[in-house]
Amino acid sequence: MEPEEREMLKKTLELAQDNNKMLHSIRRGMFWGKVVRVIYWVVIIGAAVGVYYYINPYIDSAISAYGNVKGDLKSFGSMFKLN
């Protein structure tokens, strides 16, 4: 093997190793990006479910109060109807 060929082969090997390191770095970054994205959505959905369970009793009581007021207004209106 001639010295020029050996030098080209060494440079090619160095470039291939450098490319391999960069590709591994990119794939590692993609993996951690996916992990962070999954954690992000789990936190968002978990927070929404938690807020729903926390606020649900208040919403139920407000709906029942609205129903009571609606029933009272209906009975009040029927007392003053002229037949």
PyMOL Python script that loads the backbone (N, CA, C, O; Angstrom):
from pymol import cmd

cmd.read_pdbstr("""\
ATOM      1  N   MET A   1       0.857  -1.176   0.000  1.00  0.00           N
ATOM      2  CA  MET A   1       0.000   0.000   0.000  1.00  0.00           C
ATOM      3  C   MET A   1       0.899   1.234   0.000  1.00  0.00           C
ATOM      4  O   MET A   1       1.852   1.328   0.773  1.00  0.00           O
ATOM      5  N   GLU A   2       0.588   2.132  -0.844  1.00  0.00           N
ATOM      6  CA  GLU A   2       1.398   3.336  -0.961  1.00  0.00           C
ATOM      7  C   GLU A   2       1.061   4.308   0.170  1.00  0.00           C
ATOM      8  O   GLU A   2      -0.028   4.241   0.741  1.00  0.00           O
ATOM      9  N   PRO A   3       1.981   5.205   0.493  1.00  0.00           N
ATOM     10  CA  PRO A   3       1.745   6.157   1.588  1.00  0.00           C
ATOM     11  C   PRO A   3       0.529   7.056   1.349  1.00  0.00           C
ATOM     12  O   PRO A   3      -0.179   7.404   2.295  1.00  0.00           O
ATOM     13  N   GLU A   4       0.285   7.433   0.094  1.00  0.00           N
ATOM     14  CA  GLU A   4      -0.879   8.282  -0.198  1.00  0.00           C
ATOM     15  C   GLU A   4      -2.171   7.531   0.082  1.00  0.00           C
ATOM     16  O   GLU A   4      -3.114   8.085   0.648  1.00  0.00           O
ATOM     17  N   GLU A   5      -2.208   6.262  -0.320  1.00  0.00           N
ATOM     18  CA  GLU A   5      -3.400   5.451  -0.075  1.00  0.00           C
ATOM     19  C   GLU A   5      -3.614   5.233   1.423  1.00  0.00           C
ATOM     20  O   GLU A   5      -4.739   5.285   1.920  1.00  0.00           O
ATOM     21  N   ARG A   6      -2.509   4.989   2.129  1.00  0.00           N
ATOM     22  CA  ARG A   6      -2.605   4.797   3.576  1.00  0.00           C
ATOM     23  C   ARG A   6      -3.147   6.070   4.254  1.00  0.00           C
ATOM     24  O   ARG A   6      -3.987   5.995   5.150  1.00  0.00           O
ATOM     25  N   GLU A   7      -2.661   7.217   3.819  1.00  0.00           N
ATOM     26  CA  GLU A   7      -3.117   8.499   4.390  1.00  0.00           C
ATOM     27  C   GLU A   7      -4.600   8.718   4.094  1.00  0.00           C
ATOM     28  O   GLU A   7      -5.350   9.148   4.970  1.00  0.00           O
ATOM     29  N   MET A   8      -5.026   8.424   2.863  1.00  0.00           N
ATOM     30  CA  MET A   8      -6.442   8.565   2.515  1.00  0.00           C
ATOM     31  C   MET A   8      -7.301   7.610   3.338  1.00  0.00           C
ATOM     32  O   MET A   8      -8.399   7.966   3.765  1.00  0.00           O
ATOM     33  N   LEU A   9      -6.797   6.401   3.560  1.00  0.00           N
ATOM     34  CA  LEU A   9      -7.525   5.421   4.348  1.00  0.00           C
ATOM     35  C   LEU A   9      -7.655   5.881   5.801  1.00  0.00           C
ATOM     36  O   LEU A   9      -8.710   5.707   6.410  1.00  0.00           O
ATOM     37  N   LYS A  10      -6.598   6.464   6.359  1.00  0.00           N
ATOM     38  CA  LYS A  10      -6.639   6.991   7.730  1.00  0.00           C
ATOM     39  C   LYS A  10      -7.654   8.132   7.839  1.00  0.00           C
ATOM     40  O   LYS A  10      -8.431   8.196   8.792  1.00  0.00           O
ATOM     41  N   LYS A  11      -7.637   9.033   6.846  1.00  0.00           N
ATOM     42  CA  LYS A  11      -8.585  10.155   6.861  1.00  0.00           C
ATOM     43  C   LYS A  11     -10.024   9.647   6.741  1.00  0.00           C
ATOM     44  O   LYS A  11     -10.925  10.149   7.413  1.00  0.00           O
ATOM     45  N   THR A  12     -10.228   8.660   5.889  1.00  0.00           N
ATOM     46  CA  THR A  12     -11.557   8.084   5.732  1.00  0.00           C
ATOM     47  C   THR A  12     -12.017   7.438   7.026  1.00  0.00           C
ATOM     48  O   THR A  12     -13.177   7.578   7.414  1.00  0.00           O
ATOM     49  N   LEU A  13     -11.111   6.729   7.700  1.00  0.00           N
ATOM     50  CA  LEU A  13     -11.445   6.103   8.982  1.00  0.00           C
ATOM     51  C   LEU A  13     -11.789   7.165  10.022  1.00  0.00           C
ATOM     52  O   LEU A  13     -12.758   7.011  10.765  1.00  0.00           O
ATOM     53  N   GLU A  14     -11.005   8.241  10.083  1.00  0.00           N
ATOM     54  CA  GLU A  14     -11.293   9.317  11.032  1.00  0.00           C
ATOM     55  C   GLU A  14     -12.649   9.955  10.755  1.00  0.00           C
ATOM     56  O   GLU A  14     -13.413  10.220  11.683  1.00  0.00           O
ATOM     57  N   LEU A  15     -12.953  10.205   9.474  1.00  0.00           N
ATOM     58  CA  LEU A  15     -14.251  10.774   9.113  1.00  0.00           C
ATOM     59  C   LEU A  15     -15.398   9.825   9.467  1.00  0.00           C
ATOM     60  O   LEU A  15     -16.438  10.260   9.961  1.00  0.00           O
ATOM     61  N   ALA A  16     -15.207   8.546   9.216  1.00  0.00           N
ATOM     62  CA  ALA A  16     -16.242   7.560   9.542  1.00  0.00           C
ATOM     63  C   ALA A  16     -16.473   7.506  11.045  1.00  0.00           C
ATOM     64  O   ALA A  16     -17.619   7.421  11.485  1.00  0.00           O
ATOM     65  N   GLN A  17     -15.419   7.554  11.836  1.00  0.00           N
ATOM     66  CA  GLN A  17     -15.560   7.540  13.301  1.00  0.00           C
ATOM     67  C   GLN A  17     -16.243   8.814  13.786  1.00  0.00           C
ATOM     68  O   GLN A  17     -17.092   8.766  14.676  1.00  0.00           O
ATOM     69  N   ASP A  18     -15.875   9.943  13.208  1.00  0.00           N
ATOM     70  CA  ASP A  18     -16.498  11.215  13.580  1.00  0.00           C
ATOM     71  C   ASP A  18     -17.988  11.210  13.222  1.00  0.00           C
ATOM     72  O   ASP A  18     -18.825  11.651  14.009  1.00  0.00           O
ATOM     73  N   ASN A  19     -18.307  10.707  12.025  1.00  0.00           N
ATOM     74  CA  ASN A  19     -19.717  10.603  11.623  1.00  0.00           C
ATOM     75  C   ASN A  19     -20.487   9.676  12.562  1.00  0.00           C
ATOM     76  O   ASN A  19     -21.629   9.959  12.923  1.00  0.00           O
ATOM     77  N   ASN A  20     -19.862   8.580  12.949  1.00  0.00           N
ATOM     78  CA  ASN A  20     -20.501   7.637  13.857  1.00  0.00           C
ATOM     79  C   ASN A  20     -20.810   8.303  15.196  1.00  0.00           C
ATOM     80  O   ASN A  20     -21.892   8.109  15.750  1.00  0.00           O
ATOM     81  N   LYS A  21     -19.866   9.085  15.717  1.00  0.00           N
ATOM     82  CA  LYS A  21     -20.098   9.798  16.982  1.00  0.00           C
ATOM     83  C   LYS A  21     -21.247  10.789  16.841  1.00  0.00           C
ATOM     84  O   LYS A  21     -22.096  10.894  17.726  1.00  0.00           O
ATOM     85  N   MET A  22     -21.270  11.517  15.721  1.00  0.00           N
ATOM     86  CA  MET A  22     -22.338  12.498  15.511  1.00  0.00           C
ATOM     87  C   MET A  22     -23.695  11.811  15.388  1.00  0.00           C
ATOM     88  O   MET A  22     -24.683  12.289  15.946  1.00  0.00           O
ATOM     89  N   LEU A  23     -23.752  10.702  14.668  1.00  0.00           N
ATOM     90  CA  LEU A  23     -25.014   9.985  14.513  1.00  0.00           C
ATOM     91  C   LEU A  23     -25.510   9.437  15.853  1.00  0.00           C
ATOM     92  O   LEU A  23     -26.705   9.491  16.144  1.00  0.00           O
ATOM     93  N   HIS A  24     -24.608   8.920  16.652  1.00  0.00           N
ATOM     94  CA  HIS A  24     -25.001   8.444  17.980  1.00  0.00           C
ATOM     95  C   HIS A  24     -25.522   9.590  18.833  1.00  0.00           C
ATOM     96  O   HIS A  24     -26.495   9.437  19.571  1.00  0.00           O
ATOM     97  N   SER A  25     -24.869  10.730  18.726  1.00  0.00           N
ATOM     98  CA  SER A  25     -25.313  11.904  19.476  1.00  0.00           C
ATOM     99  C   SER A  25     -26.710  12.347  19.038  1.00  0.00           C
ATOM    100  O   SER A  25     -27.553  12.680  19.871  1.00  0.00           O
ATOM    101  N   ILE A  26     -26.945  12.347  17.726  1.00  0.00           N
ATOM    102  CA  ILE A  26     -28.258  12.747  17.202  1.00  0.00           C
ATOM    103  C   ILE A  26     -29.332  11.773  17.662  1.00  0.00           C
ATOM    104  O   ILE A  26     -30.409  12.191  18.086  1.00  0.00           O
ATOM    105  N   ARG A  27     -29.047  10.477  17.581  1.00  0.00           N
ATOM    106  CA  ARG A  27     -30.032   9.469  17.998  1.00  0.00           C
ATOM    107  C   ARG A  27     -30.303   9.566  19.494  1.00  0.00           C
ATOM    108  O   ARG A  27     -31.446   9.411  19.925  1.00  0.00           O
ATOM    109  N   ARG A  28     -29.268   9.820  20.291  1.00  0.00           N
ATOM    110  CA  ARG A  28     -29.444   9.973  21.733  1.00  0.00           C
ATOM    111  C   ARG A  28     -30.317  11.202  22.026  1.00  0.00           C
ATOM    112  O   ARG A  28     -31.186  11.165  22.897  1.00  0.00           O
ATOM    113  N   GLY A  29     -30.075  12.273  21.293  1.00  0.00           N
ATOM    114  CA  GLY A  29     -30.893  13.473  21.462  1.00  0.00           C
ATOM    115  C   GLY A  29     -32.336  13.239  21.076  1.00  0.00           C
ATOM    116  O   GLY A  29     -33.246  13.735  21.740  1.00  0.00           O
ATOM    117  N   MET A  30     -32.556  12.487  20.010  1.00  0.00           N
ATOM    118  CA  MET A  30     -33.922  12.161  19.605  1.00  0.00           C
ATOM    119  C   MET A  30     -34.611  11.312  20.660  1.00  0.00           C
ATOM    120  O   MET A  30     -35.785  11.528  20.963  1.00  0.00           O
ATOM    121  N   PHE A  31     -33.886  10.341  21.225  1.00  0.00           N
ATOM    122  CA  PHE A  31     -34.464   9.483  22.254  1.00  0.00           C
ATOM    123  C   PHE A  31     -34.886  10.305  23.461  1.00  0.00           C
ATOM    124  O   PHE A  31     -36.011  10.170  23.942  1.00  0.00           O
ATOM    125  N   TRP A  32     -33.993  11.157  23.953  1.00  0.00           N
ATOM    126  CA  TRP A  32     -34.322  11.956  25.134  1.00  0.00           C
ATOM    127  C   TRP A  32     -35.409  12.980  24.819  1.00  0.00           C
ATOM    128  O   TRP A  32     -36.196  13.335  25.696  1.00  0.00           O
ATOM    129  N   GLY A  33     -35.458  13.452  23.587  1.00  0.00           N
ATOM    130  CA  GLY A  33     -36.545  14.346  23.188  1.00  0.00           C
ATOM    131  C   GLY A  33     -37.893  13.649  23.267  1.00  0.00           C
ATOM    132  O   GLY A  33     -38.873  14.235  23.727  1.00  0.00           O
ATOM    133  N   LYS A  34     -37.944  12.389  22.815  1.00  0.00           N
ATOM    134  CA  LYS A  34     -39.184  11.616  22.904  1.00  0.00           C
ATOM    135  C   LYS A  34     -39.566  11.364  24.353  1.00  0.00           C
ATOM    136  O   LYS A  34     -40.737  11.461  24.719  1.00  0.00           O
ATOM    137  N   VAL A  35     -38.573  11.038  25.179  1.00  0.00           N
ATOM    138  CA  VAL A  35     -38.850  10.784  26.599  1.00  0.00           C
ATOM    139  C   VAL A  35     -39.425  12.031  27.252  1.00  0.00           C
ATOM    140  O   VAL A  35     -40.411  11.949  27.985  1.00  0.00           O
ATOM    141  N   VAL A  36     -38.823  13.176  26.995  1.00  0.00           N
ATOM    142  CA  VAL A  36     -39.303  14.431  27.581  1.00  0.00           C
ATOM    143  C   VAL A  36     -40.702  14.762  27.065  1.00  0.00           C
ATOM    144  O   VAL A  36     -41.541  15.236  27.830  1.00  0.00           O
ATOM    145  N   ARG A  37     -40.965  14.521  25.787  1.00  0.00           N
ATOM    146  CA  ARG A  37     -42.278  14.790  25.214  1.00  0.00           C
ATOM    147  C   ARG A  37     -43.347  13.904  25.858  1.00  0.00           C
ATOM    148  O   ARG A  37     -44.451  14.370  26.143  1.00  0.00           O
ATOM    149  N   VAL A  38     -43.023  12.632  26.087  1.00  0.00           N
ATOM    150  CA  VAL A  38     -43.978  11.727  26.741  1.00  0.00           C
ATOM    151  C   VAL A  38     -44.240  12.179  28.178  1.00  0.00           C
ATOM    152  O   VAL A  38     -45.386  12.202  28.627  1.00  0.00           O
ATOM    153  N   ILE A  39     -43.185  12.534  28.890  1.00  0.00           N
ATOM    154  CA  ILE A  39     -43.356  13.020  30.264  1.00  0.00           C
ATOM    155  C   ILE A  39     -44.190  14.290  30.274  1.00  0.00           C
ATOM    156  O   ILE A  39     -45.043  14.456  31.147  1.00  0.00           O
ATOM    157  N   TYR A  40     -43.964  15.191  29.325  1.00  0.00           N
ATOM    158  CA  TYR A  40     -44.725  16.428  29.223  1.00  0.00           C
ATOM    159  C   TYR A  40     -46.217  16.138  29.088  1.00  0.00           C
ATOM    160  O   TYR A  40     -47.036  16.715  29.803  1.00  0.00           O
ATOM    161  N   TRP A  41     -46.567  15.227  28.155  1.00  0.00           N
ATOM    162  CA  TRP A  41     -47.981  14.937  27.937  1.00  0.00           C
ATOM    163  C   TRP A  41     -48.591  14.179  29.113  1.00  0.00           C
ATOM    164  O   TRP A  41     -49.766  14.374  29.425  1.00  0.00           O
ATOM    165  N   VAL A  42     -47.821  13.327  29.762  1.00  0.00           N
ATOM    166  CA  VAL A  42     -48.325  12.637  30.957  1.00  0.00           C
ATOM    167  C   VAL A  42     -48.629  13.652  32.050  1.00  0.00           C
ATOM    168  O   VAL A  42     -49.650  13.540  32.730  1.00  0.00           O
ATOM    169  N   VAL A  43     -47.767  14.629  32.224  1.00  0.00           N
ATOM    170  CA  VAL A  43     -48.013  15.670  33.229  1.00  0.00           C
ATOM    171  C   VAL A  43     -49.241  16.503  32.862  1.00  0.00           C
ATOM    172  O   VAL A  43     -50.070  16.792  33.725  1.00  0.00           O
ATOM    173  N   ILE A  44     -49.366  16.890  31.595  1.00  0.00           N
ATOM    174  CA  ILE A  44     -50.514  17.689  31.162  1.00  0.00           C
ATOM    175  C   ILE A  44     -51.814  16.922  31.365  1.00  0.00           C
ATOM    176  O   ILE A  44     -52.765  17.457  31.935  1.00  0.00           O
ATOM    177  N   ILE A  45     -51.866  15.674  30.905  1.00  0.00           N
ATOM    178  CA  ILE A  45     -53.092  14.882  31.038  1.00  0.00           C
ATOM    179  C   ILE A  45     -53.363  14.558  32.495  1.00  0.00           C
ATOM    180  O   ILE A  45     -54.514  14.593  32.930  1.00  0.00           O
ATOM    181  N   GLY A  46     -52.328  14.246  33.255  1.00  0.00           N
ATOM    182  CA  GLY A  46     -52.495  13.970  34.684  1.00  0.00           C
ATOM    183  C   GLY A  46     -53.012  15.185  35.437  1.00  0.00           C
ATOM    184  O   GLY A  46     -53.864  15.061  36.316  1.00  0.00           O
ATOM    185  N   ALA A  47     -52.500  16.352  35.094  1.00  0.00           N
ATOM    186  CA  ALA A  47     -52.976  17.573  35.750  1.00  0.00           C
ATOM    187  C   ALA A  47     -54.443  17.829  35.405  1.00  0.00           C
ATOM    188  O   ALA A  47     -55.221  18.235  36.268  1.00  0.00           O
ATOM    189  N   ALA A  48     -54.820  17.594  34.159  1.00  0.00           N
ATOM    190  CA  ALA A  48     -56.213  17.799  33.755  1.00  0.00           C
ATOM    191  C   ALA A  48     -57.141  16.846  34.505  1.00  0.00           C
ATOM    192  O   ALA A  48     -58.207  17.249  34.970  1.00  0.00           O
ATOM    193  N   VAL A  49     -56.735  15.587  34.620  1.00  0.00           N
ATOM    194  CA  VAL A  49     -57.552  14.611  35.352  1.00  0.00           C
ATOM    195  C   VAL A  49     -57.614  14.980  36.826  1.00  0.00           C
ATOM    196  O   VAL A  49     -58.675  14.887  37.444  1.00  0.00           O
ATOM    197  N   GLY A  50     -56.499  15.394  37.390  1.00  0.00           N
ATOM    198  CA  GLY A  50     -56.474  15.805  38.797  1.00  0.00           C
ATOM    199  C   GLY A  50     -57.365  16.999  39.055  1.00  0.00           C
ATOM    200  O   GLY A  50     -58.089  17.029  40.051  1.00  0.00           O
ATOM    201  N   VAL A  51     -57.324  17.976  38.181  1.00  0.00           N
ATOM    202  CA  VAL A  51     -58.179  19.157  38.336  1.00  0.00           C
ATOM    203  C   VAL A  51     -59.640  18.770  38.209  1.00  0.00           C
ATOM    204  O   VAL A  51     -60.486  19.297  38.931  1.00  0.00           O
ATOM    205  N   TYR A  52     -59.947  17.848  37.293  1.00  0.00           N
ATOM    206  CA  TYR A  52     -61.333  17.399  37.134  1.00  0.00           C
ATOM    207  C   TYR A  52     -61.837  16.758  38.429  1.00  0.00           C
ATOM    208  O   TYR A  52     -62.935  17.074  38.886  1.00  0.00           O
ATOM    209  N   TYR A  53     -61.051  15.866  39.019  1.00  0.00           N
ATOM    210  CA  TYR A  53     -61.484  15.222  40.260  1.00  0.00           C
ATOM    211  C   TYR A  53     -61.538  16.200  41.425  1.00  0.00           C
ATOM    212  O   TYR A  53     -62.351  16.032  42.334  1.00  0.00           O
ATOM    213  N   TYR A  54     -60.691  17.210  41.412  1.00  0.00           N
ATOM    214  CA  TYR A  54     -60.701  18.199  42.483  1.00  0.00           C
ATOM    215  C   TYR A  54     -61.912  19.119  42.362  1.00  0.00           C
ATOM    216  O   TYR A  54     -62.524  19.456  43.375  1.00  0.00           O
ATOM    217  N   ILE A  55     -62.267  19.528  41.164  1.00  0.00           N
ATOM    218  CA  ILE A  55     -63.335  20.501  40.949  1.00  0.00           C
ATOM    219  C   ILE A  55     -64.705  19.835  40.785  1.00  0.00           C
ATOM    220  O   ILE A  55     -65.729  20.507  40.912  1.00  0.00           O
ATOM    221  N   ASN A  56     -64.744  18.543  40.509  1.00  0.00           N
ATOM    222  CA  ASN A  56     -65.998  17.852  40.240  1.00  0.00           C
ATOM    223  C   ASN A  56     -67.045  18.039  41.342  1.00  0.00           C
ATOM    224  O   ASN A  56     -68.202  18.281  41.000  1.00  0.00           O
ATOM    225  N   PRO A  57     -66.727  17.947  42.639  1.00  0.00           N
ATOM    226  CA  PRO A  57     -67.763  18.162  43.656  1.00  0.00           C
ATOM    227  C   PRO A  57     -68.349  19.578  43.612  1.00  0.00           C
ATOM    228  O   PRO A  57     -69.545  19.759  43.839  1.00  0.00           O
ATOM    229  N   TYR A  58     -67.532  20.557  43.329  1.00  0.00           N
ATOM    230  CA  TYR A  58     -68.024  21.929  43.248  1.00  0.00           C
ATOM    231  C   TYR A  58     -68.953  22.112  42.046  1.00  0.00           C
ATOM    232  O   TYR A  58     -69.965  22.807  42.138  1.00  0.00           O
ATOM    233  N   ILE A  59     -68.612  21.501  40.949  1.00  0.00           N
ATOM    234  CA  ILE A  59     -69.456  21.581  39.758  1.00  0.00           C
ATOM    235  C   ILE A  59     -70.790  20.886  40.014  1.00  0.00           C
ATOM    236  O   ILE A  59     -71.844  21.399  39.638  1.00  0.00           O
ATOM    237  N   ASP A  60     -70.740  19.710  40.658  1.00  0.00           N
ATOM    238  CA  ASP A  60     -71.980  18.991  40.965  1.00  0.00           C
ATOM    239  C   ASP A  60     -72.883  19.804  41.885  1.00  0.00           C
ATOM    240  O   ASP A  60     -74.095  19.853  41.680  1.00  0.00           O
ATOM    241  N   SER A  61     -72.300  20.439  42.895  1.00  0.00           N
ATOM    242  CA  SER A  61     -73.117  21.246  43.807  1.00  0.00           C
ATOM    243  C   SER A  61     -73.679  22.481  43.090  1.00  0.00           C
ATOM    244  O   SER A  61     -74.803  22.893  43.374  1.00  0.00           O
ATOM    245  N   ALA A  62     -72.926  23.068  42.179  1.00  0.00           N
ATOM    246  CA  ALA A  62     -73.427  24.224  41.423  1.00  0.00           C
ATOM    247  C   ALA A  62     -74.567  23.799  40.499  1.00  0.00           C
ATOM    248  O   ALA A  62     -75.548  24.528  40.349  1.00  0.00           O
ATOM    249  N   ILE A  63     -74.444  22.637  39.887  1.00  0.00           N
ATOM    250  CA  ILE A  63     -75.511  22.150  39.010  1.00  0.00           C
ATOM    251  C   ILE A  63     -76.771  21.851  39.811  1.00  0.00           C
ATOM    252  O   ILE A  63     -77.876  22.172  39.376  1.00  0.00           O
ATOM    253  N   SER A  64     -76.609  21.241  40.974  1.00  0.00           N
ATOM    254  CA  SER A  64     -77.794  20.954  41.792  1.00  0.00           C
ATOM    255  C   SER A  64     -78.421  22.244  42.315  1.00  0.00           C
ATOM    256  O   SER A  64     -79.645  22.329  42.410  1.00  0.00           O
ATOM    257  N   ALA A  65     -77.616  23.248  42.656  1.00  0.00           N
ATOM    258  CA  ALA A  65     -78.155  24.532  43.097  1.00  0.00           C
ATOM    259  C   ALA A  65     -78.917  25.202  41.958  1.00  0.00           C
ATOM    260  O   ALA A  65     -79.976  25.790  42.178  1.00  0.00           O
ATOM    261  N   TYR A  66     -78.384  25.113  40.751  1.00  0.00           N
ATOM    262  CA  TYR A  66     -79.078  25.669  39.591  1.00  0.00           C
ATOM    263  C   TYR A  66     -80.413  24.958  39.376  1.00  0.00           C
ATOM    264  O   TYR A  66     -81.422  25.596  39.075  1.00  0.00           O
ATOM    265  N   GLY A  67     -80.414  23.638  39.532  1.00  0.00           N
ATOM    266  CA  GLY A  67     -81.652  22.882  39.398  1.00  0.00           C
ATOM    267  C   GLY A  67     -82.670  23.276  40.451  1.00  0.00           C
ATOM    268  O   GLY A  67     -83.863  23.369  40.159  1.00  0.00           O
ATOM    269  N   ASN A  68     -82.207  23.510  41.684  1.00  0.00           N
ATOM    270  CA  ASN A  68     -83.116  23.927  42.759  1.00  0.00           C
ATOM    271  C   ASN A  68     -83.710  25.305  42.460  1.00  0.00           C
ATOM    272  O   ASN A  68     -84.909  25.520  42.637  1.00  0.00           O
ATOM    273  N   VAL A  69     -82.876  26.224  42.010  1.00  0.00           N
ATOM    274  CA  VAL A  69     -83.355  27.572  41.693  1.00  0.00           C
ATOM    275  C   VAL A  69     -84.326  27.511  40.519  1.00  0.00           C
ATOM    276  O   VAL A  69     -85.338  28.212  40.515  1.00  0.00           O
ATOM    277  N   LYS A  70     -84.031  26.692  39.539  1.00  0.00           N
ATOM    278  CA  LYS A  70     -84.910  26.549  38.387  1.00  0.00           C
ATOM    279  C   LYS A  70     -86.269  25.991  38.818  1.00  0.00           C
ATOM    280  O   LYS A  70     -87.314  26.451  38.357  1.00  0.00           O
ATOM    281  N   GLY A  71     -86.239  24.996  39.704  1.00  0.00           N
ATOM    282  CA  GLY A  71     -87.491  24.437  40.219  1.00  0.00           C
ATOM    283  C   GLY A  71     -88.265  25.451  41.040  1.00  0.00           C
ATOM    284  O   GLY A  71     -89.489  25.523  40.932  1.00  0.00           O
ATOM    285  N   ASP A  72     -87.580  26.235  41.857  1.00  0.00           N
ATOM    286  CA  ASP A  72     -88.246  27.265  42.668  1.00  0.00           C
ATOM    287  C   ASP A  72     -88.879  28.321  41.779  1.00  0.00           C
ATOM    288  O   ASP A  72     -90.003  28.751  42.040  1.00  0.00           O
ATOM    289  N   LEU A  73     -88.182  28.747  40.737  1.00  0.00           N
ATOM    290  CA  LEU A  73     -88.737  29.745  39.828  1.00  0.00           C
ATOM    291  C   LEU A  73     -89.941  29.197  39.075  1.00  0.00           C
ATOM    292  O   LEU A  73     -90.897  29.925  38.807  1.00  0.00           O
ATOM    293  N   LYS A  74     -89.891  27.926  38.739  1.00  0.00           N
ATOM    294  CA  LYS A  74     -91.009  27.306  38.048  1.00  0.00           C
ATOM    295  C   LYS A  74     -92.238  27.270  38.959  1.00  0.00           C
ATOM    296  O   LYS A  74     -93.345  27.586  38.524  1.00  0.00           O
ATOM    297  N   SER A  75     -92.042  26.885  40.222  1.00  0.00           N
ATOM    298  CA  SER A  75     -93.174  26.833  41.148  1.00  0.00           C
ATOM    299  C   SER A  75     -93.665  28.251  41.472  1.00  0.00           C
ATOM    300  O   SER A  75     -94.864  28.468  41.645  1.00  0.00           O
ATOM    301  N   PHE A  76     -92.749  29.201  41.551  1.00  0.00           N
ATOM    302  CA  PHE A  76     -93.146  30.591  41.800  1.00  0.00           C
ATOM    303  C   PHE A  76     -93.989  31.113  40.646  1.00  0.00           C
ATOM    304  O   PHE A  76     -94.987  31.800  40.863  1.00  0.00           O
ATOM    305  N   GLY A  77     -93.588  30.788  39.411  1.00  0.00           N
ATOM    306  CA  GLY A  77     -94.326  31.229  38.231  1.00  0.00           C
ATOM    307  C   GLY A  77     -95.699  30.560  38.151  1.00  0.00           C
ATOM    308  O   GLY A  77     -96.658  31.182  37.695  1.00  0.00           O
ATOM    309  N   SER A  78     -95.804  29.321  38.579  1.00  0.00           N
ATOM    310  CA  SER A  78     -97.095  28.631  38.518  1.00  0.00           C
ATOM    311  C   SER A  78     -98.058  29.142  39.568  1.00  0.00           C
ATOM    312  O   SER A  78     -99.267  28.972  39.412  1.00  0.00           O
ATOM    313  N   MET A  79     -97.571  29.764  40.635  1.00  0.00           N
ATOM    314  CA  MET A  79     -98.464  30.322  41.653  1.00  0.00           C
ATOM    315  C   MET A  79     -99.208  31.533  41.118  1.00  0.00           C
ATOM    316  O   MET A  79    -100.332  31.789  41.551  1.00  0.00           O
ATOM    317  N   PHE A  80     -98.631  32.282  40.202  1.00  0.00           N
ATOM    318  CA  PHE A  80     -99.232  33.520  39.714  1.00  0.00           C
ATOM    319  C   PHE A  80     -99.845  33.399  38.329  1.00  0.00           C
ATOM    320  O   PHE A  80    -100.181  34.412  37.714  1.00  0.00           O
ATOM    321  N   LYS A  81     -99.996  32.194  37.833  1.00  0.00           N
ATOM    322  CA  LYS A  81    -100.638  32.028  36.533  1.00  0.00           C
ATOM    323  C   LYS A  81    -102.137  32.222  36.681  1.00  0.00           C
ATOM    324  O   LYS A  81    -102.744  31.773  37.653  1.00  0.00           O
ATOM    325  N   LEU A  82    -102.704  32.874  35.735  1.00  0.00           N
ATOM    326  CA  LEU A  82    -104.155  33.077  35.735  1.00  0.00           C
ATOM    327  C   LEU A  82    -104.782  32.029  34.843  1.00  0.00           C
ATOM    328  O   LEU A  82    -104.416  31.878  33.678  1.00  0.00           O
ATOM    329  N   ASN A  83    -105.733  31.307  35.411  1.00  0.00           N
ATOM    330  CA  ASN A  83    -106.412  30.262  34.633  1.00  0.00           C
ATOM    331  C   ASN A  83    -107.798  30.696  34.287  1.00  0.00           C
ATOM    332  O   ASN A  83    -108.532  29.954  33.634  1.00  0.00           O
TER     333      ASN A  83
END
""", "prot")
cmd.dss("prot")
cmd.show_as("cartoon", "prot")
cmd.util.cbc("prot")
cmd.orient("prot")
